[in-house]
Amino acid sequence: MQETAQEYQKRILSYTEGQSPLKVLAETPKKLERLLKGVPGSKLRKRPEQGKWSAAEVIAHLADTELVGGYRMRLILGAHGTPIQAFNQDDWVVAGHYDKRDPRKSFEQFRAIREANLILLKSLTPEQWKHHGVHAERGVETVETIARMFAGHDVNHLKQIDKIVSAKTGKQSA
């Protein structure tokens, strides 16, 4: 049974409970770089099993969702209460040809967009952190909630990549 949007949000937020989202967001590129070090692209592109994403697909997903998160926060900051469109991540994997993307280029895209988003987040006033939009599936989400969701999303996918890379190479967690 697939989890509801609210169950997903609760699970993702639980991964970083009590932690600074800015710290988690800032550390993710370094952690991801360590996980990828020395792993051949061919291994990163191999799916661990039928119906599961490869590490390369997860990295491409991180890059695209980082773009989405930054856009959503900017929309909210420019128009408090704005609607936030949902998207189907599995459709994006296919439509975006994640299986053909160079995982190193996806990583560099992710890192660059993350840096831009961190610059924005660090510049916000306490009031701006409380600005919100209305997500099509999850309802009201503040900029703070989005930042926390992205931090938890990072933890979720770092674990996933670590498991894939460790199983393929015997490499230990970063």
Buried (B, 14 or more C-beta within 10 A) or exposed (E): EEEEEEEBBEEBBEBBEEBEBEEBBBBBBEBBEBBBEEBEEEBBBBBBEEEEBBBBBBBBBBBBBBBBBBBBBBBBBEEEEBEBEEEEBEEBBEEBEBBEBBBBEBBBBBBEBBEEBBEBBEEBEEEBBEBBBEBEEBEEBBBBBBBBBBBBBBBBBBEBBBEBBBEBEEBEEB
